[in-house]
């Protein structure tokens, strides 16, 4: 009887004390979460629009011998090398989409002279030329993939993409097969937004939450569809940001083959405004 009473007392002790300890821990967790929330205020649209724009470059082909009709989208390896060198010599440091998001939404700091270097369409040149030249300056790039091209001739393989990701580059989505977002209906949203996201995440083991519109074309209907599928930011080309959805209409600048390195720097400064 004595031992039964002791056992009963122990049970009563733990059944009473455990909820109290859990409650105290819950209070600590809530306080920590509240402190984190205070440390990371969420900017409204007006605040985001008021921030200094970060120069964002967009490359497609990096190769010699492109016909005149494609030179708007093609730079030679020598020109790309010169452009990376002048960026480094001018004091620019590369940032990635999450750095930009933290800056725009939570007020995080950036390097004094930030730049984002992006590549569209999964071309192997981005791996064999782009990544090689960027490595000389410890630059990191953002590779927007149309996933239908992975493992195909003249496009990057899964192994190459995994290597880029492991080296600190960012691999993000550019649809499944490069169809214009303005034409999507019904199940197309999932095939063009969800399928690429899952494919890339399976390759890199990292979250995909940024998207580049094919041809830079977008419409208002696309933005809620992107948000529903976990895309925090979306990138257009040279057109103006939307005044109500700046995170899903972030501007980039195509670097055409006709520009010198000095011309590219000059265009960057005039295209992306200061406060």
C-alpha positions in Angstrom: 0.0 0.0 0.0 2.9 2.3 0.9 4.5 1.8 -2.5 1.2 2.3 -4.3 0.8 5.6 -2.6 4.3 6.6 -3.6 3.8 5.7 -7.2 0.5 7.5 -7.2 2.2 10.6 -5.8 4.9 10.5 -8.5 2.3 10.2 -11.3 0.4 13.2 -9.8 3.6 15.2 -9.6 4.5 14.7 -13.2 1.0 15.1 -14.5 0.8 18.4 -12.8 4.3 19.7 -13.4 4.6 18.8 -17.1 1.8 21.1 -18.5 3.3 23.9 -16.4 6.7 23.4 -18.0 5.2 23.2 -21.5 3.3 26.4 -20.9 6.4 28.2 -19.8 8.2 27.0 -22.9 5.3 28.0 -25.1 5.6 31.5 -23.6 9.3 31.6 -24.3 8.7 30.5 -27.9 6.0 33.1 -28.4 8.3 35.8 -27.0 11.1 34.7 -29.3 8.8 34.7 -32.3 7.5 38.1 -31.3 11.1 39.4 -31.0 11.9 37.9 -34.4 8.9 39.5 -35.9 9.8 42.9 -34.5 13.4 42.5 -35.9 12.0 41.8 -39.4 9.2 44.3 -40.2 7.4 43.6 -43.4 7.5 46.6 -45.8 4.4 47.8 -47.5 4.2 48.4 -51.3 5.1 52.1 -51.0 8.2 51.3 -49.0 9.3 48.7 -51.5 8.9 51.0 -54.4 10.8 53.8 -52.6 13.9 51.6 -52.2 16.9 52.0 -54.6 16.7 49.5 -57.4 19.4 46.9 -57.6 20.9 46.5 -61.1 19.9 43.1 -62.5 21.6 41.8 -65.7 20.0 39.2 -67.9 22.0 36.9 -70.3 20.9 34.3 -72.8 23.5 32.9 -75.2 27.2 33.3 -74.6 28.9 32.2 -77.8 30.7 33.2 -80.9 29.2 33.4 -84.4 25.7 34.4 -83.6 23.7 35.7 -86.6 22.8 39.4 -86.6 19.2 38.6 -85.8 20.2 37.0 -82.5 22.8 39.5 -81.3 20.3 41.2 -79.0 20.3 38.0 -76.9 23.9 36.9 -77.5 27.2 38.0 -76.1 30.6 36.5 -77.0 32.7 34.8 -74.4 35.2 37.6 -74.6 32.6 40.2 -74.1 31.1 38.4 -71.1 34.6 38.0 -69.6 35.2 41.8 -70.0 31.9 42.6 -68.4 32.6 40.4 -65.4 36.0 42.0 -65.0 34.7 45.6 -65.2 32.0 44.8 -62.6 34.7 43.5 -60.2 37.1 46.3 -60.9 34.2 48.8 -60.2 33.5 47.3 -56.8 30.3 45.4 -57.5 29.3 42.4 -55.4 26.7 39.9 -56.5 23.6 39.2 -54.6 20.9 36.4 -55.0 17.1 36.6 -55.0 16.8 35.9 -51.3 19.2 38.8 -50.5 17.0 41.0 -52.7 13.8 39.8 -51.0 15.2 40.4 -47.5 16.3 43.9 -48.6 13.0 44.9 -50.1 10.6 43.3 -47.6 12.6 43.2 -44.3 15.0 46.1 -44.7 18.2 43.9 -44.7 21.4 45.6 -45.8 23.2 44.9 -49.1 26.7 45.4 -50.3 27.5 49.0 -51.2 27.4 48.2 -54.9 25.1 45.2 -55.4 24.4 43.6 -58.7 22.4 40.4 -59.7 23.6 38.4 -62.7 20.9 36.2 -64.2 20.8 33.6 -67.0 17.7 32.4 -68.8 16.9 29.2 -70.7 19.3 26.5 -69.3 22.0 26.9 -72.0 25.2 24.9 -71.4 27.2 28.1 -72.2 26.0 29.4 -68.8 27.9 26.6 -67.1 31.0 26.3 -69.4 31.5 30.1 -69.8 29.3 32.0 -67.4 30.1 30.2 -64.2 33.8 29.9 -65.1 34.2 33.6 -65.6 32.2 34.5 -62.5 34.3 32.2 -60.3 37.3 34.4 -61.0 35.7 37.1 -59.0 33.7 35.0 -56.5 30.5 36.1 -58.2 27.3 34.0 -57.8 24.6 33.9 -60.5 20.9 33.1 -60.8 20.0 30.4 -63.4 16.4 30.5 -64.5 15.6 27.1 -66.1 13.1 25.9 -68.6 13.1 22.4 -67.3 12.1 20.7 -70.6 15.7 21.4 -71.8 17.6 19.7 -68.9 19.9 17.0 -70.1 19.4 17.8 -73.8 22.2 18.6 -76.2 23.7 22.1 -75.7 21.7 22.5 -72.5 22.8 21.8 -68.9 22.6 18.4 -67.3 21.3 17.6 -63.8 24.8 17.0 -62.7 26.0 20.4 -63.9 23.0 22.1 -62.2 23.7 20.3 -59.0 27.3 21.4 -59.1 26.3 25.0 -59.7 23.9 24.9 -56.7 26.5 23.3 -54.5 28.9 26.1 -55.5 26.5 28.7 -54.2 24.7 29.7 -57.3 20.9 30.0 -57.3 18.8 27.7 -59.5 15.2 29.0 -60.1 12.3 28.5 -62.5 11.6 29.8 -66.0 8.6 27.5 -66.9 8.6 24.0 -68.3 8.8 24.8 -72.0 9.0 28.6 -72.3 5.4 29.3 -73.2 4.2 32.9 -72.5 2.5 33.3 -69.1 -0.2 35.5 -70.7 -1.6 32.4 -72.5 -2.0 30.1 -69.5 -5.3 28.6 -68.5 -6.6 25.9 -66.3 -4.1 23.0 -65.7 -1.4 24.9 -67.6 -0.6 26.9 -64.5 0.5 23.7 -62.7 2.4 22.3 -65.7 4.3 25.5 -66.2 4.8 26.6 -62.6 4.6 23.6 -60.3 6.3 20.9 -62.5 9.5 23.0 -62.9 9.5 23.9 -59.3 9.4 20.3 -58.2 12.0 19.2 -60.8 14.5 21.8 -59.7 14.0 21.2 -56.0 14.6 17.5 -56.6 17.9 18.3 -58.3 19.3 20.9 -55.9 17.5 20.0 -52.6 16.8 23.7 -52.2 13.6 25.7 -52.3 12.5 27.3 -55.6 10.6 30.6 -54.9 11.6 32.9 -57.8 10.4 32.9 -61.4 11.4 34.6 -64.6 8.6 35.4 -67.1 9.4 34.1 -70.7 10.1 37.0 -72.9 9.5 39.2 -69.8 5.8 39.2 -70.6 3.3 39.0 -67.7 -0.3 40.0 -66.8 -2.2 40.7 -63.6 -3.8 37.3 -63.7 -0.4 35.6 -63.4 0.5 37.1 -60.0 -2.0 35.4 -57.7 -1.3 32.1 -59.5 2.4 32.6 -58.8 1.8 33.4 -55.2 -0.5 30.4 -54.7 2.4 28.2 -55.9 5.0 29.6 -53.6 6.8 32.1 -55.8 7.8 35.1 -53.6 9.3 37.1 -56.5 9.0 37.2 -60.3 11.3 38.9 -62.8 10.3 40.8 -65.9 12.7 42.5 -68.4 13.0 46.2 -69.2 9.4 47.4 -68.7 8.4 49.4 -65.6 7.6 47.6 -62.3 3.9 47.4 -61.5 2.9 49.9 -58.8 0.8 47.4 -56.9 2.9 44.2 -57.3 6.6 45.3 -57.3 7.8 41.9 -55.9 6.4 40.1 -58.9 7.5 42.6 -61.5 11.1 43.1 -60.7 13.1 44.6 -63.6 16.0 43.1 -65.3 18.2 44.5 -68.2 19.2 42.3 -71.2 22.8 42.7 -72.1 23.0 42.7 -75.9 26.0 41.6 -77.9 26.7 45.1 -79.3 27.7 46.6 -75.9 31.2 47.0 -74.7 32.0 46.5 -71.0 32.0 50.2 -70.5 28.7 50.6 -72.3 27.1 48.0 -70.1 28.2 49.8 -66.9 26.8 53.1 -68.3 23.5 51.4 -69.2 23.2 49.9 -65.7 23.6 53.3 -64.1 20.9 54.9 -66.3 18.5 52.0 -66.3 18.3 51.4 -62.5 17.4 54.6 -60.7 18.7 55.8 -57.4 16.7 57.1 -54.6 
